[in-house]
Amino acid sequence: MLENRLATRLEEGIDVTVSLISRKKNLSKEKVMYNSIKDFSASGVSIQTNVLFPVGTLLNVKFTLKSLREKINAIGKVKWVSVIVEDKYYEMGVEFVNASTYALKRIDEYISWKKKNEKPKSALSILINKRLIQE
């Protein structure tokens, strides 16, 4: 399957705080904690969460880039949702719709730096990861 990504993504588990901006039916207005970013880019994030947010929901997304300790704050729109465990755990794609140019530049620079300095994966680890994904 060909992906239409706008920017290079980095798989790195990062804690994230998400708070609701747009009010939808049956959603609490309180902050949702204990979320985790699966991967991210300068165009958006993939978030694993315990709350089902409908497509189109506006969220305030806050996280810190690990190595830089750089705080990122952006407004994003839920573009897609996937159920991981029915009524318990979800993954959602959130596209940044309002973030500072500085924040987006820092994300892009961080990803470039991490990709440049990451160790190549061994053939064995690639095969193990493929098998785990398929199971």
matplotlib code that plots the C-alpha trace (Angstrom):
import matplotlib.pyplot as plt

x = [0.0, 1.4, 1.3, 0.7, 2.8, 3.5, 6.6, 9.1, 7.7, 9.7, 8.6, 9.3, 7.1, 6.4, 3.9, 1.3, -1.4, -4.5, -7.3, -10.6, -11.2, -14.2, -17.2, -18.8, -21.6, -20.7, -17.2, -15.9, -14.2, -11.5, -7.9, -7.2, -4.0, -1.8, -1.8, 1.2, 2.5, 3.3, 4.9, 5.0, 6.1, 5.9, 2.5, 0.9, 1.0, -0.4, -1.7, -2.7, -5.4, -8.1, -10.8, -12.6, -12.5, -14.6, -13.0, -13.0, -12.5, -10.2, -7.6, -4.8, -1.8, 1.2, 4.4, 8.1, 10.8, 12.8, 16.5, 15.9, 13.5, 11.7, 8.0, 5.6, 2.1, -0.2, -3.8, -4.7, -7.7, -8.5, -8.3, -8.7, -9.4, -8.6, -9.9, -7.2, -9.3, -13.0, -14.3, -10.9, -8.0, -7.7, -5.2, -5.9, -4.2, -4.1, -3.1, -1.6, -3.9, -2.4, 1.1, 3.9, 6.4, 9.1, 7.5, 7.1, 10.7, 12.0, 10.0, 11.4, 15.0, 14.6, 13.4, 16.3, 18.8, 17.4, 17.2, 20.8, 22.1, 20.0, 21.8, 20.9, 18.6, 19.9, 18.3, 17.1, 15.4, 13.6, 12.3, 11.2, 9.4, 7.6, 6.5, 5.2, 3.2, 1.7, 0.5]
y = [0.0, 3.4, 6.1, 9.7, 11.3, 15.0, 14.6, 12.0, 10.2, 9.0, 6.1, 7.0, 6.5, 9.8, 10.7, 13.2, 15.2, 15.8, 18.2, 18.6, 21.9, 21.1, 19.9, 16.7, 14.6, 12.3, 13.6, 14.9, 18.3, 17.2, 16.4, 12.9, 11.6, 8.6, 8.8, 7.9, 8.9, 6.0, 8.1, 11.7, 14.2, 17.9, 17.3, 15.3, 12.5, 9.0, 8.7, 5.7, 6.5, 5.2, 7.7, 7.4, 10.8, 11.1, 12.1, 15.9, 16.5, 19.4, 18.7, 20.5, 18.3, 18.7, 16.7, 17.0, 15.9, 13.4, 14.2, 18.0, 18.4, 20.8, 21.3, 21.1, 22.5, 22.3, 22.1, 19.1, 17.6, 13.9, 12.5, 8.7, 6.4, 2.7, 0.4, -1.6, -3.1, -2.6, 0.0, 0.3, 1.4, 3.3, 4.7, 8.0, 10.1, 13.7, 16.3, 19.6, 22.5, 25.2, 25.1, 27.6, 27.6, 27.3, 24.1, 22.5, 23.4, 21.9, 18.6, 18.4, 19.1, 16.5, 13.8, 14.6, 14.4, 11.1, 9.5, 10.6, 9.2, 6.0, 2.7, 0.5, -2.4, -5.9, -8.3, -10.4, -7.5, -6.6, -10.1, -10.3, -6.9, -8.1, -11.3, -9.4, -7.0, -9.9, -11.8]
z = [0.0, -1.1, 1.6, 0.8, 3.5, 3.5, 5.6, 6.9, 10.0, 13.0, 15.1, 18.7, 21.7, 23.4, 26.1, 24.9, 26.5, 24.4, 25.3, 23.4, 21.6, 19.5, 21.4, 20.0, 21.4, 24.4, 24.8, 28.1, 28.1, 30.6, 29.6, 28.4, 30.0, 29.4, 25.7, 23.6, 20.2, 18.0, 15.3, 14.2, 11.5, 11.0, 9.5, 12.3, 14.8, 15.2, 18.8, 20.8, 23.3, 25.5, 24.3, 20.9, 19.2, 16.1, 12.8, 12.5, 16.2, 17.0, 19.7, 21.5, 21.3, 23.7, 23.8, 24.3, 21.8, 23.9, 23.1, 22.7, 25.6, 23.2, 24.1, 21.2, 21.3, 18.3, 17.3, 15.3, 13.6, 13.8, 10.3, 10.9, 13.8, 14.1, 16.9, 18.6, 21.4, 21.2, 23.6, 25.3, 23.1, 19.8, 17.4, 15.6, 13.0, 13.9, 11.3, 12.5, 11.5, 13.6, 14.9, 15.0, 12.2, 14.9, 16.4, 12.9, 12.0, 15.3, 14.7, 11.1, 12.4, 15.2, 12.8, 10.3, 13.2, 14.5, 11.1, 10.3, 13.6, 13.9, 13.7, 10.8, 11.7, 11.4, 9.0, 12.0, 13.7, 10.5, 10.1, 13.7, 13.4, 10.2, 11.9, 14.9, 12.7, 10.8, 13.9]

ax = plt.figure().add_subplot(projection="3d")
ax.plot(x, y, z, "-o")
ax.set_aspect("equal")
plt.show()
